Amino acid sequence: MPLKLVKKGKVWHVTGRVNGRRHRQSTRTTNRETAESIRKELERDLEDRAYNRTACFADAVTVYVEKGGEKRFLPPIMDQFEGKRLKDMTPIEVSAFSLARYGHLAPLTVKRELYTPLNAVMRAGHKAGLCPLIVFESPKGKRKPVTYADDQWLRLFLETAFPRIALTVLFLTLTGARVTEACNVKVGDLDLARGFAVLRKTKNGKSRKVLLAPRLAEAIGNWVIEQRLGSADDPVFGYSGRWSVNQAIERVCVKAGIPYLSSHKVGRHAFAARLLTEGKSLRMVQEAGGWGSIQIVAESYGHLEQSLIDEALRETGNGLLTKMGSSVPMLPKPESDGHVLDKDKNFENVVRAIKDRHSSMFPVTSDGGRDRDRTCDPYHVKNGIANGAASETPANPELLP
């Protein structure tokens, strides 16, 4: 909580917490403007003492990378802010760089390539005591529905692919591993007897154990024997990185005559979509795929879960109405009075015919509905007056003889 001014008697005092420490001090003035300037100067001085105010962006990047941060999008950001002091970085400066360097990209792409790594570096710097917590607001954008490899695409791909790329794609789509994580899997990371593999180099720096389907574990075991991978440090799939895997996938797609889908679409996207299609929750998908938060899963795949929810509601509603049977109120079928409701007519014609029939049976009178069935009027029933034989019901029938 930043420092704030509190008036005690006629004198203004400064109170609050800076960097987790409680601070109280009198400004020794009764003037509000003077007290406010003293408050700001004191707050800056306390922050200067708490952080290394000479630290630059490169220092925060060093801490971030050393803690296992992803370096993929950092080079252009480092070129721009490498020697910039952390305390001097401002939102307007970041926005100007965003327009100049990333202005041609979609908002969500700018968020992924600039604001996400930039804010991650600033958080690492804050934890290391280099600067206060500074967060730059990222642009907003609507995420498009994800494209993923369905079962038909996968079958055509596997029928055409060579064993190496076929096993790699199966590993990606059945475990939800990222392509870089799969490329880093070594023979020593496999426990085929118990059916799992360990992903040691993940995006968030934490190792993760993934379950292998029995047939996949058997196929990987046969592949290790066939390729004579005897050392624990031998890579299982033999690809150097994501680009070589995507190039191999593209070659198979051309040969099979199917649309090209990247390793991420055949891997994590297909993994999440398959679980949601089977009725699993977003929370389960997050845990199974190792996503950092459920918000990321909801933004990317929430529309898939919503479609399943809609379908479940339709099935539940139809099931309930079927159980109720004849208890469900239905419109009576119109009698043959000149209106023929052909099944091929559209909905508007059906509604118009029902309205016409209703109008003929219950004509609208000019008295606003006062000419109603008198047998329903307690006064007329009590006095045995025939329907419509009398005029209006008296305002106070008790006064009549």
Residue, then its C-alpha position, 0 to 999 in steps of 0.5 A: m500500500p503506498l503512503k497516504l496523508v492522515k490529518k492529526g489535529k492540524v498537522w498532516h502525517v504520512t502513513g502506510r507500507v512501502n515494500g512490506r514495511r510500515h512507515r509513519q512520519s509527521t510532515r510538520t506542516t498544516n498545508r495540504e499541498t506541502a504535505e503531498s510533496i513531502r509524501k511523494e519525496l519520502e515514498r521515492d526515497l524509501e523505494d530507492r533504499a529498498y531496491n537497486r535503482t541502478a539495475c538495468f533491463a539486462d540485469a533482470v533478463t539475466v535473473y529471468v533466464e537463470k531461473g529457467g525463463e523462455k528466451r524465444f521472444l527476448p532478442p528484439i526486446m533486449d535490443q530495445f531495452e538492454g541498457k535501460r534502467l528498470k526504474d525509468m521504463t514507462p508504459i508510453e515507451v513500451s507502447a511506442f516500441s510495440l507499434a514500431r516493432y509489432g504494429h503489423l501483428a494481431p493483438l494476441t500475437v503482440k501480447r504473446e511475443l512482447y508483453t508476456p515475456l516483458n512482464a515475466v522479466m519485470r516480475a523476475g527483477h522484482k523478486a530479485g530486489l532490482c525494482p518495484l513490481i511493474v506490469f505493462e498492460s497488454p492489448k486486448g483481442k478476441r481469441k480465434p477458435v483453435t484448429y486441431a487434428d481430428d481423428q480422420w486427419l490423424r489416421l491419414f497422416l499415420e498411414t503415410a508417415f515414416p515411423r520416426i515422425a509417426l511416433t513423434v506425432l503420437f507422443l505429442t497428441l497423446t501426452g499433450a507435450r510441447v514439441t520442444e519438450a518431446c525433442n528433449v526426451k532422452v532414453g533415460d527419461l523413459d520408464l516403459a515398464r510402468g508406462f510413463a515418460v518424464l519431461r525434464k525441460t518444460k516451458n515453466g521450468k518444472s519437470r512433468k511426468v506424462l502417461l504413455a498408452p500401453r501400445l505407445a509405450e510398446a512402440i517406443g520400446n521397439w523403436v529404441i531397440e531398432q535404433r540401438l539407443g543404448s545410452a541414457d542420454d540418447p534422444v528418443f526421437g532424434y529431432s533437433g527442434r521444433w522446426s525439423v519436426n514441423q518440416a517432417i510433418e509438412r512433407v507427410c501432409v503433402k504426400a498424404g494430400i491433407p492440410y498441413l497442421s503444425s506440431h502444436k495443432v497436432g499435439r497440445h490442441a488435439f490433446a485438449a480437444r480430445l479430452l473435452t470431446e470426451g466430456k472432461s472438464l477444463r480443470m482436468v485438461q489443465e492438470a493433464g496437459g501441464w498448463g500454468s493456469i485454468q485461464i489459459v485453457a479457458e481462453s483457448y479451448g473454452h468454446l469446445e467445452q461450451s458446445l459440449i455443455d449445450e449438447a448435454l443440456r439439449e439431451t437432458g431436456n429431451g430426456l426429461l420431456t420423454k419421461m413426462g410423456s402425455s403430461v407435457p402440455m401440447l397444442p391440440k391438433p386443429e380440426s378440419d375446418g377449412h385450415v389444412l396445415d401441410k407438413d411442408k409449410n414453414f413455421e410462419n405459415v403454421v403460426r398464421a393458420i393457428k392465429d386465423r383459427h383462434s380469431s374465428m373461434f374467439p372474435v374480438t369485440s369492441d367492448g374490450g372483452r367485457d362481453r364475456d361468458r356471464t355464467c362465470d360471473p358470480y352475480h349472474v349465477k347467484n340470481g339465475i340470469a341467463n347468459g347475456a340476458a342482462s346488461e352489465t354487472p352492477a358496481n355494487p350488487e349488494l345494494l340491489p333488491 
